[in-house]
Amino acid sequence: MTDVRDLIDFDTPHNYADLLERTSTARDSAHCTLCGLESEPLPPMRLTLIKYRQAGSDKGASRLYCEVHLAQWRDDASASRRPGRRAAEPPEQKICPTCFMQMPLTGGCNTCD
């Protein structure tokens, strides 16, 4: 059995029913990842799969989106001009000018103070 993540690019929407057909897999229904298991299952034709990069996995991770959540994903992606997850910028790390140790984010040097 072929993993659908092997067939697609990262951060690109793909129709779930088409991917299942390409892997010769049959499913009657599935849940939107964001709606959760308590939601009503949807037919694969109404779901979109997107593969994201994931640390420690060459294949990445995938999520299924219903039409509502896919529209939100597209709005979010067009607002930032890049698809997929957006990570927060890491805080700037400062070095103490006296002891040359990395200072905590609070700003005071634990060694010198």
C-alpha positions, 0 to 999 in steps of 0.5 A: 500500500502506498502512503499518500504523502509519497505522492504529493508536495508539501503545503499544497492542497490535494483532493482526498478522493483523488489521492485515494484513487491513485493509491487504490484505497477505498474509504467511505468517509473521513473526518476533518482534522480541525472539526474533530472526531465528534463532527459528522464524517464527510465523503473523501470528495469533500475533503482536502489533504495538505502535507506539512513538514515535520521535524524528524519525519521525511514524509511530514505530517498530513491533515484533512480539511473540510471546505470551511477550514480549507477556506480559512487556510487559504485566507491565512496563507494568502495573508502571509503569502506562504502556505502551511504552518507559520512558526513564531520567530525565535526571540533574539538571544543576548550575551552578557557583556561582562561574563559572556554568558547567554542572558535569559529572555527576562533581560537580567544576567543570572551570573552577574546580578 
